[in-house]
Amino acid sequence: MASEQRARRYELRRIGLGAVVRAALLFGALLWICPALMLGGAAVSALRGLSGAVAGMRQVVVPLPVLTLPFDLTYDIPDISVDLVGQLGYDEQAGRIEALAGREGLVFGAVALGALLLGAGLFALPAVVFAAIYNTLAPVVGGVELELRER
């Protein structure tokens, strides 16, 4: 009986779209987990830099030179402190940046999760399109034939 291995032939007529979506989302998420974490870290780093830049623009000090007049008269003019954010009308945007800088964990999680979902979706989209095209064409032109043997 062992020498009588009979091959069975099967034809794949349809691919389940639900299974394709689940598998593609899983593989896409696994492929995108490291890039998503890196994007989350980059967003937090950019937010820290932007927050520091805004803080630096709030206290801009313009040094003025010492004025020396004839007859050995020296007048030291005090430095001028300027709030560029307020002067340019960016108080509302600066407040939003400072609020986000206080929630770095939330920013990291939101960016990382968004990138992970986007990456998984971009991986799943071609898989679903391929499965739909295969399901449409398989009854017309014939599906993939598989030949299986028992061991």
Buried (B, 14 or more C-beta within 10 A) or exposed (E): EEEEEEEEEEEEEEBEEEEBBEEBBEBBBEBBBEEBBEBBEEBBEEBEEBBEEBBEBBEEEEEEEEEEEEEEEEEEEEEEEBEBBEEEEBEEEBEEBBEBBEEBEEBBEEBBEBBBBBBBBEBBEEBBEEBEEBBEEBEEEEBEEEEEEEE
